[in-house]
């Protein structure tokens, strides 16, 4: 074998090895891209799970309100907060709006430590305000609770 043939054979071997190495790298790159796209697809599922959890919580709160386990104001505050966690369907939007309206009108009422710090007269005055506001929303809240308890 001549030197020319040895050089040609060596070049072919090196080129073949480089080609095999390039194929291995391309396969790894494709595999990594596939893994990344799968993890991106998983994120919406976790978001939709949190949305499902929020919707389920709204359903439970609406049922508790209908069973008189919660006051309308407390249910409204909780539902208004949970409604921020997802985009309600058209069927849910109007009932949720009724709760958000009540929550907004009662947002000035003190809660927790601020409530405990009030005098008995102040508590009585705020309680009268709350009941008056709840009465003004009573019909809408009842319809909304029935709707959400069934569909949320």
VENGIPE-V603740 format. One record per residue. N is the residue number from 1. RES is the residue in one small letter. PHI is phi in radians with two decimals (NA if undefined). BURIAL is # if it has 24 or more other C-alpha atoms within 12 Angstrom, else .. Layout:
N_RES_PHI_BURIAL, N_RES_PHI_BURIAL
//
This chain:
1_x_NA_., 2_x_-1.50_., 3_x_-1.12_., 4_x_-1.09_., 5_x_-1.18_., 6_x_-1.14_., 7_x_-1.15_., 8_x_-1.13_., 9_x_-1.15_., 10_x_-1.09_., 11_x_-1.08_., 12_x_-1.16_., 13_x_-1.14_., 14_x_-1.10_., 15_x_-1.09_., 16_x_-1.09_., 17_x_-1.13_., 18_x_-1.13_., 19_x_-1.12_., 20_x_-1.09_., 21_x_-1.10_., 22_x_-1.11_., 23_x_-1.12_., 24_x_-1.08_., 25_x_-1.11_., 26_x_-1.11_., 27_x_-1.11_., 28_x_-1.11_., 29_x_-1.10_., 30_x_-1.11_., 31_x_-1.13_., 32_x_-1.11_., 33_x_-1.11_., 34_x_-1.13_., 35_x_-1.10_., 36_x_-1.13_., 37_x_-1.18_., 38_x_-1.19_., 39_x_-1.23_., 40_x_-1.19_., 41_x_-1.14_., 42_x_-1.29_., 43_x_-1.04_., 44_x_-1.06_., 45_x_-1.10_., 46_x_-1.20_., 47_x_-1.15_., 48_x_-1.16_., 49_x_-1.17_., 50_x_-1.18_., 51_x_-1.16_., 52_x_-1.12_., 53_x_-1.11_., 54_x_-1.12_#, 55_x_-1.12_#, 56_x_-1.12_#, 57_x_-1.11_#, 58_x_-1.09_#, 59_x_-1.05_#, 60_x_-1.12_#, 61_x_-1.12_#, 62_x_-1.08_#, 63_x_-1.14_#, 64_x_-1.11_#, 65_x_-1.12_#, 66_x_-1.13_#, 67_x_-1.54_., 68_x_1.14_., 69_x_-1.47_., 70_x_-2.29_., 71_x_-1.39_#, 72_x_-1.01_#, 73_x_-1.15_#, 74_x_-1.12_#, 75_x_-1.08_#, 76_x_-1.09_#, 77_x_-1.11_#, 78_x_-1.19_#, 79_x_-1.16_#, 80_x_-1.06_#, 81_x_-1.15_., 82_x_-1.13_#, 83_x_-1.13_#, 84_x_-1.31_., 85_x_-1.45_., 86_x_-2.69_#, 87_x_-1.67_., 88_x_-1.19_#, 89_x_-1.24_., 90_x_-1.07_., 91_x_-1.17_., 92_x_-1.58_#, 93_x_-1.05_#, 94_x_-1.17_., 95_x_-1.07_#, 96_x_-1.14_#, 97_x_-1.07_#, 98_x_-1.09_#, 99_x_-1.21_#, 100_x_-1.13_#, 101_x_-1.12_#, 102_x_-1.12_#, 103_x_-1.07_#, 104_x_-1.16_#, 105_x_-1.23_#, 106_x_-1.80_#, 107_x_-1.16_., 108_x_-1.39_., 109_x_-1.24_#, 110_x_-1.23_., 111_x_-2.32_., 112_x_0.87_., 113_x_-1.08_., 114_x_-1.13_., 115_x_-1.17_., 116_x_-1.10_., 117_x_-1.35_., 118_x_-1.30_., 119_x_-1.33_., 120_x_-1.08_., 121_x_-1.15_., 122_x_-1.10_., 123_x_-1.05_., 124_x_-1.08_., 125_x_-1.11_., 126_x_-1.13_., 127_x_-1.10_., 128_x_-1.10_., 129_x_-1.07_., 130_x_-1.05_#, 131_x_-1.11_., 132_x_-1.12_., 133_x_-1.13_#, 134_x_-1.07_#, 135_x_-1.09_., 136_x_-1.20_., 137_x_-1.88_#, 138_x_-0.91_#, 139_x_-1.11_., 140_x_-1.09_#, 141_x_-1.18_#, 142_x_-1.12_#, 143_x_-1.09_#, 144_x_-1.14_#, 145_x_-1.10_#, 146_x_-1.08_#, 147_x_-1.13_#, 148_x_-1.24_#, 149_x_-1.12_#, 150_x_-1.63_., 151_x_-2.05_#, 152_x_-0.96_#
//
